[in-house]
């Protein structure tokens, strides 16, 4: 009976559009496209989650599992087109909350918007049949060729310095193509991808040339100024039809724009060019220089509170009366033993209701004590999440940018850490946020824990504070928590007005600014938190200050998406490479090698080579689940570790700076925050570090250090890519290295062409040599691992 009722409900749900055909209305949101944007797609506007309007409602077929939080919005988060969740759990314009639904499998979502603007979202069985795109049958259109990575169609390849002239060619294999126009636009992008637009620059009529049965077209353009440009081709057929030859439909991890570049796709010219998928062309400053040492880095990435307790006298303790013993207006929480799980409120672990106020006692002395260990892992750079005074365990809520947190030690301890690290060939790169401070800080002083003078002393606006200009206040609001802007709505993190001259002086302009002070104390560079929330002109000035103080200092941004605009020579040298992270983790977990290659090739093409070789190539971070969790440590821990070995193998043989998140090398797992920030499992603290896994990490870092071609070699186009096996080529002078990986549980044999005529490839990990014959190689790649083959005449 229940099955019959469900079937009847599904049928009725499907009939809604037809049954109400007589009352069809124009789309209440006009031409706007609405997307489901939430936890299941990293809050991006993806075509797969775009609603289609039909008759009197917006429909979306969605496949998802488990509880999800989301909003309904257009691509630009336009306020009038953004629907959050209201008190009744229904979508409403301007509602601050998220919509929450639980899914299991395939569903159809139906959104109706009444005349008064109220909205209702219904979730039912999958019944909606989307309107299929009108197929293209014109052979002349279907045979058009372009690839941004093939010299025949575009040269030179990839990002180029300003002043470079680039040639473009297209062709087809059937008659019918009348004319072609190269359309070049300049990308305008600010913030965390919220505002993305292309501004017209030029349209170039392409010159025809004969090409067999079809016709080819060519054009050239000199890119005079730095920037990120978009380009595509408008085609006209003899029958008057028009098409857009554009970027492909590949999804790029975290990135709003679709298209991994390479081979083009063709579609009918849309009514709005906003729908065009542009190819991207990065044009950078000719004098853009990244520190030479960046490409030789292996990072060891530490969350200091959880790495090693070297000085128990400074540990935070409830009721202790010292600054580190209080969290805002109450005591901290202290873990009884080092190897406990981090506390998470609401899980029944006995902790209080606050996040980020539990402490284990890790400190700078612990780092100093373990520098020899860090060096033994193969690291030569130490990246630290913030160590400056702050009440939380993560320290992104700065209370004093110019002082080490007392739970971590002293300013002298930082100087000593840098000096001791330098003796071992290790550089230290600290982290901070110049976007927000802590509510519990002398700058803001919401809780009154500091002497009067904060901009919000005891929850009241203080216009006489020396920090008053750092913040924007809304005095008409009655609720104190709404009288200022917390970053992304978090009241504990008052957002700084980055245009404030007083703040800019404090941050980087003054001789003793935050930026200069820590460089003077031994830092080798900076990693900057939430870079997209800080204006570009701020970063341009900041970079100048950094390079004036220490020309070979490394600047690293925290960005998660395509970061081309930060690599024009005026902002950053590098970024935390989340595209790499997701691409490699998914591949090592068993997903398609083609998807990984497409995402990585995008960066090879879009980023200047000096930045590409310095990218901070991550696997685990303090903001995302650890790699072992991604690989299913709870289901099959042994296989998860082998998949981690595969990911590390790829990481250590790829251009950029491999980054080891503390504890990964000994099998430390953990899901979302706070469990990805668990203490390092030291044996003398009762932990059980995996020594065999550690030995494999050391073997792979040693391989990277011993083979300069893996650090300095230019990456070529992939030699072979399929679902399981990816083969890449590196060239450094006359030395070549071929790296092959296999994400299958069985060995795979592949045959492919190589840029070498004949000769022998030596297996750098001790396997059998491989013979090159007439530019061809046959290679067997072991399961869930890889091979490195070197040719050095």
VONUFI-459121 format. One record per residue (C-alpha): x, z, y. Coordinates in pm, whole numbers, plus 32768, in hexadecimal, padded with zeros to 4 digits. Layout:
<sites>
XZY ...
</sites>
This chain:
<sites>
800080008000 8117805D80F3 81C77F1180AC 80857E5380FB 805C7F0A8245 81C27EBD82A7 818E7D4D8257 804D7D468322 81007DEE8448 82177CF18437 81237BD18438 80697C598564 81B27C91861A 82127B2785D9 80C47AA38654 80CF7B5187A6 815D7A288869 8069792F87CE 7F3C7A1587E5 7F727A468957 7FCE78DF89A8 7EA478C78A90 7F3379DE8B67 8099795D8B7E 814279BC8CC5 827F794F8D78 83AF7A248D23 83967B5D8DFD 85117B5F8E2C 852379F08E8D 865079338E0A 87157A718DBF 878D7AA88C5D 87687C088BDA 88577C9A8AD9 88597DCB89FC 899C7E788A63 8A0C7FB189B3 8ADB806388B0 8AB37F4B87B1 8B5E7E47888F 8C3C7F198972 8B377EF88A89 8B897D888AB2 8A957C6F8AFF 8AB47BA189C2 89EE7A68896F 89947AFD881E 88D67C1488CF 88277B3C89D7 86AC7B5389EE 85DB7A1789EE 849E7A118AC0 836C79798A1C 820C797A8AA4 81EB7AE38B14 830E7BA68A85 84867BA88A51 84F87B9788E5 863F7BE58834 86967BE386C4 87927CF48681 88517D5C854C 88D37EBF856B 88F4800184A9 88CE816A8513 887E82058664 88E181368793 88E88177890A 88BB805489F8 882F7FCC8B3A 87877E808B82 88397DC48C99 88B47C778D16 8A257C118D12 8A6F7CB38E61 89BB7E008E34 88E07D9A8F5A 88197ED68FB3 86CB7E208FBE 87147D8D8E67 879B7EC58DBD 86B07F948CE7 871D80EC8C74 865581E68BAD 854C82BA8C59 84C4840D8BEA 83DA83638AF4 84F1829B8A57 847581538AE8 853D80648BC3 852180968D3A 85D87FFD8E60 86D180F08EF4 86AD81F08DDC 87FD829A8DAA 87D982E78C3A 881582018B15 870F81788A2D 8731820488CF 86B38169878F 8713817E8622 8736803A855C 875A7FDE83F2 87947E7083B5 86E57D53846B 85E27D8E8579 852B7CDC8690 85267D8687E3 84077D3188CE 841A7D8A8A3E 82EB7D688B20 82EE7D998C98 81A07DE08D3C 81337D6E8E95 81877EC58F23 82EB7EA68E9E 82C57F9D8D80 836A7F348C3B 83287F758ACB 841D7F3989AE 83967F10884D 84707EFD8715 83DF7E6285DC 84407D9984A9 84FB7C5484E5 83F07B4F852C 84587A908661 84D6792A863D 85BC78D58762 85A577808800 86BE76B28763 87A675F4884C 875C7482886A 885C73D4878B 895A72E2881A 894E7190876A 8A1C70BB8858 8B4F70548792 8C1B701988CE 8BDB71818935 8C17720F87DA 8D6C716987BC 8DFF71E28907 8F4E729088D4 8FFE73A08999 90D874C8893D 918B75A38A37 92A075E18937 92F2747A88DC 93F173CC89B9 93377283899E 9215731E8A60 92B674218B44 941874628BB5 94CC753C8BF7 943B76438B11 93B677948B7C 93E078698CB3 94BE77CA8DBC 9568782D8F03 94C777CA904C 951C766990B5 950375D98F55 9456748B8F24 9388747D8DE4 930C733F8D3C 91C1732E8C82 914A72228B91 900E71EE8AC6 8FA670D689E0 8E99706788EE 8E7E6F7F87C6 8D396EC7880E 8CBA6DF0892F 8BC96E878A29 8C986F738B02 8C7E6EED8C67 8D396FED8D3D 8DD471458D37 8E1172458E47 8F0A73638E35 8E6374918ED7 8F4E75A38F50 8ED076F18FD0 8F6E78399037 8F0479738F85 8E947A9C9053 8E977BD58F82 8E917D418FE2 8E437E898F3B 8E0D7EB08DC8 8D857D4B8DA2 8C427DA08E59 8C717C998F64 8CED7B538ED3 8CC67A068F81 8D7578BA8FB0 8D93781C9108 8DB0769F9121 8F0C76229172 8F1A74AE912B 8E7F7397905F 8F6E72868FEF 8EF071358F75 8FBB70F48E3C 906D6FA68E0A 8FF66EDB8CDC 90E26E4E8BDA 90A26D858A9F 908D6E448959 902D6D7C8824 8EB36D558814 8E816E628917 8F206EB68A62 90096FC38AE5 901C70678C39 913D71178CE8 916971EB8E20 927172C78EBE 925973F58FA0 936174C5904E 930976399050 93A276AF9196 932D781991A0 9331793C90AE 91E879909008 911579648ED4 906778148ED2 8F5277808E02 8F3C76148D9E 8E5175368CD6 8DEF73C98CC3 8CAA73278D31 8C5F71EE8C6A 8B6E70D28CB8 8AFA6FD88BB2 8A8A6E738BF6 89266ED98BA7 89326FD58CC6 8946710F8BF1 8A3D721B8C5C 8B0373178B92 8BED74398BC9 8D3174378B02 8D8D75A48B0A 8E2976D18A60 8DB577258901 8CBF7836889E 8DB7792E880A 8D7D7A988869 8EB07B4788F9 8EC37CBC88B3 8E437D9589D3 8E3E7C638AB8 8D077BEB8B69 8D6D7A7D8B73 8D4C79BA8A31 8E4478BD89B6 8F9D78EA891D 901A779B89AB 90B7769388D1 8FBB7593884F 8E9675458934 8D22753E88F2 8C2374578992 8AC674A88A0B 89C474068AEA 8A0E744F8C57 8946758A8CA3 886775A98DD4 894476C48E4F 8ABD76AA8E39 8AC278268E13 8A8977E28CA1 8BC777138C81 8CDB77A98BAA 8E1377628C72 8F70773C8BEF 905078328CA7 919677D88D4F 927978F08DC8 9360789E8EEB 945879B48F35 955E79F8903E 96A6793E8FFD 97687A829034 96937B518F42 978F7C218E82 97507D1F8D6E 98667E148D13 99487D758C0F 993A7EA98B33 97BE7E988B0A 97C67D9889EE 98B07E798926 97CA7FA9892F 972D805A880B 9648815D88A8 95FB82B3881D 94AD831088BA 9460848388D9 933685588939 9416867F8997 9322879C8954 9311873687E7 947586CE8793 955088048774 9545896B87F2 96A989B6885D 96658AE08941 954F8BCA88D3 95718C9E8A0E 94BF8B998AE1 939C8B5F89F0 92408B728A8D 918F8CB18A1C 90308D2C8A6B 90308E528B5D 919F8E2B8BB2 91728E1A8D2A 92688CFA8D5D 92028BA18DE2 921B8B058C87 91338C108BF7 90028B9B8CBB 8F358A5E8CA2 8E7A8A308DE9 8D9D8B688DFD 8DD38BF88C9F 8ED88C438B96 8F828B3A8AC5 8F5B8B28894D 908E8B608874 90BD8ADD8712 91278BE58619 920A8AFC8553 92C489BC85A6 921E88DD84A4 90B3892584F3 8FCD88098555 8F9487E286CB 8E518881873F 8D2387A88787 8BF3884D8826 8AAF882A8768 8B4D87FE8611 8B288965859A 8C9F89A585A1 8C738AEA8660 8CF18A6487AC 8C448A8688FB 8B7A897689A9 8C9B88EC8A76 8D6F87C08A21 8EEB87AF8A51 8F2589258A7F 8FBE8975892A 91368999890A 9240899C87FA 937689DA88D0 943B889588CE 9534887C89ED 966A87D38A7D 975488BA89C1 96B6883F8880 970386DB88E8 986A8733893C 989187DF87EC 981786A78736 98D0859587F3 99B8855D86CD 9889852E85F0 97EC843886E6 9932837486EF 993E83758571 97E982D08563 988681AF8621 97F481F0877B 98BC81BE88B9 97A6820389B4 96C6833289D0 957083018A6D 94C284478ACD 935784708B2A 934585478C67 941B86808C77 93C786E78DDC 930188218E28 919288018DC2 909588E78D19 903C88078BF1 910587BE8AB8 911C864B8B15 919386878C7E 90E985578D16 9032864C8DFD 916486848EDB 918187D18F90 92E087959015 938886448FF6 94D886D79056 94F087F48F5B 950D87FC8DE1 93EA88B78D45 94558A208D01 93DE89FE8B99 94DB88E28B71 95FE89858C26 969F894A8D78 971A882D8E50 987888808DD9 980188538C72 979486F08CC7 98E786A78D62 998E87358C2B 98AD86668B47 990E85268BFC 9A7F85808BF2 9A7D85DC8A81 99B684A48A2E 9AAD83CB8AED 9BCC84578A1C 9B1883C688EE 9ACA82788991 995E82D389CB 98A682908B12 9781836B8B82 964982D08C1A 954383C28CA3 93D5837D8CE3 92E083E08DF1 919D83758E96 919F831C9006 902B82D38FED 8FA284348FCD 900B85A18FD1 8F7C86D88F31 8E5987938FCD 8F2A88CB8F85 905288769063 90D688D991BC 90778779922B 8F0587B491DD 8EDE8925917D 8D75891B9107 8D988A649049 8E5C8B209152 8F838B63906B 907A8AFD917D 90AB8B7492E3 8FB08AE793DB 9005898A9450 8F7688A69345 8E8C878D93A4 8D6D883592E6 8DBF89A992F8 8CD88A759219 8BE7895091FF 8BCA89119376 8C4E87EB943D 8D7A88549510 8DB387509623 8EE6880C96A3 8F9F87EE9558 90E487239560 905386729431 8EFD862694CA 8F5084B79501 8FA7848E9390 8E378496932F 8CE884049393 8BD2850393AE 8A5784EB93BB 89F486239480 887F85CD947C 886F860E9304 87ED876A92B2 8897878A9160 8A0C87D79199 8A65870C9064 89CD85D9910B 8A798606925A 8BAA854991DF 8BF8842E90EF 8C8084978F9D 8D4083818EF2 8C4882C88E0E 8B5683E28E58 8C3384FE8DD7 8C16861A8ED2 8D5A86BB8E56 8E1B85898ED4 8DDB85539049 8E2F83EB9098 8F3283AE91A7 8EF682C592CB 902881ED928A 9014815693E7 906882A99481 91B7828A953B 91F583FC94FD 91CD83D09388 92A58298937E 93B783539435 93A48471933B 939583839212 94AF82909265 9505826193D5 95AD83AD9425 971783E593C9 96AB850792EA 956E8457926F 94F0848D910E 957A833A90A8 96D583739135 96F384E090D2 96DD84A88F5B 97BB83758F64 98BB84539012 988B85578F00 98E7845F8DF0 97B6838D8D99 980682258D34 96BB819D8DB3 954781E38DC1 941181A98CF1 92E181A38DD6 918E82188D5B 904981518D8D 90F980438E56 8FC27F658E83 8F1180758F4B 902780729050 902C7F579154 91297E419127 91C27E769280 920C7FE0921E 92CD7F6C90EC 93887E6691B6 94097F6B92A7 94488061918E 951C7F6690CD 95F17F289200 962C809F9220 968B80BF90B0 977E7F9B90B6 9818800E9200 985D8163916A 98D380E99013 98EA7F6D8FEB 98F77F798E6E 97D080678E4D 96BE7FEA8D64 95557FE28DDC 94437FED8CD3 92CE7FD08D17 91B4805B8C47 90D67F2B8C17 90117ED28AE2 8FB87D668B1E 90647C1F8B7C 91577CA58C81 91D77B5E8D14 918E7BBE8E7C 92787CE98E65 939E7C0B8E00 93C57B328F33 95017BE78F9E 94617CCD909D 93C67DE68FCF 94387E3E8E6F 95427DE08D71 947A7E3A8C3C 93367EC98BB8 92B37F948A94 925D7E6F89B3 91057EBD8926 90C67D4F88D0 91F57D6387E8 91797EAF875C 90237E3486F9 909A7CE28680 91A67D72859C 90D77E97851D 8FB57DB584BF 909E7CC08412 91527DD48354 8FFD7E5E82EF 8FAD7D118249 8F087C418357 8F637AD983A2 90C57A7C83FC 9033796784D2 8F847A6285B3 90C67B2785E0 919079EE862A 90927974872B 90A37ABB87EF 921D7AD287E3 924A7964883F 9170799C8972 92727A9689F4 939979B8899C 92FB78AB8A73 9266797C8B8C 937D7A798BCF 94CC7A2C8C74 95D87A3A8B64 96907B5E8C08 95507C308C00 94EB7BB68AA5 96397C318A1D 96037D8A8AB7 949C7DD38A4C 945D7F2F89C4 93E37EC4886C 93087FDD87E9 92668035869E 91E6819586E5 919F82418831 9117838888B8 8FDF82CA892B 8F85821787E8 8F7382788676 90C2827785C7 912C814F84F5 90FE820983AB 8F978256840C 8F5F80E68457 8FE5809182FD 8EF6817F824D 8FCA82B4820B 8E9483708192 8E458268808B 8F9B820C7FFF 90BB82BA80AA 91CA820D7FDC 914C80B28036 9118811A81A0 9289817581B0 92ED8028811A 921B7F74821C 92CB80458324 94187FCB8299 939D7E6582C1 93337EA68429 94817F49847C 953A7E2983D8 94827D3684BC 94BA7E1885E9 96317E3185AF 96617CBA8580 958F7C4586A8 95FF7C198814 95C77D4488F5 96077EB888DC 95897F558797 94E580A487DB 94D281C186DD 93CB82C6872B 9457841686C3 9402846E855B 939C831184EB 94EF82F68446 94A3841C835E 933883C98310 927E84868421 911C84068434 8FE884558501 8EBB83AA859B 8E3383B886FA 8EA784B287FF 8EFE85CC87C8 8F608589865E 9053847486BE 91128584877B 915B86668654 92A687268642 93D48683859F 93E187098438 953787B28442 9599883B82EF 961489838386 94B989B2841D 940A897C82D1 93D8880582F1 941886FC81EA 94C685D1828C 94D4849A81B1 964B8466818C 9626831E80CF 9557828981E8 9654830C82E4 976B825E8225 96AE8115823C 967F813C83B3 97F4817B83D6 9846804B8302 97717F6C83E1 97F27FF4852D 99537FCA84A7 99047E61844E 988C7E2185B2 99C17EBB864F 9AAD7DFF8567 9A167CA685A7 9A247C418716 994E7B1086C6 98287BFC8688 984E7C8E87E6 98CD7B6888B2 985A7A3887F0 97577950888B 9614794987C7 95AB77ED8759 944F777786FA 93E8780285A5 94747740847E 935477A1839B 920F786083C9 90F7789A82D0 900F79BB827F 91247A8B81DB 927A79FF8236 931379D2838E 946F793B83B6 951E79498506 966978BA8583 975F7952867C 988B78A58716 99B3794687C6 9AB8783E880F 9B1477A686BF 9A8278CA85FA 992878AF8564 984E79B884C5 971379748400 96257A9983D0 950A7A8582D5 93F67B848296 92E77B9A818E 91B37C7981AD 913B7C2F804B 91567D1F7F26 92047C0C7E61 933E7B407EA7 92FF79F57F54 93CF78B87F46 93C377C8806B 946F768380C2 94B3761B822A 95987553830D 96AE75FB83D1 9780758F84FE 98B5757F841E 9926744F835B 99D174E88230 9A86762B81DF 9A57778A815D 998678A481EA 9A0E79FF81A0 99137B108152 99687C298247 98C27D32816C 998B7CDF8037 98A37BEC7F87 99027A997EFF 997979887FE9 989778608037 990276F38047 989876048158 9879749D80E2 980D738181C4 9779747482C1 969F751681B6 969776758124 95D9770D8004 95BE78838027 9521799E7F61 94B77AC78035 94827C197F8C 932F7CC67FA0 92E47D9B80D3 943D7D658163 95237C5381DD 96727BA681DE 977C7B5F82E6 98507A2B82AB 997E79E28388 9A3F78A083BF 9B8478C88482 9C70779C8467 
</sites>
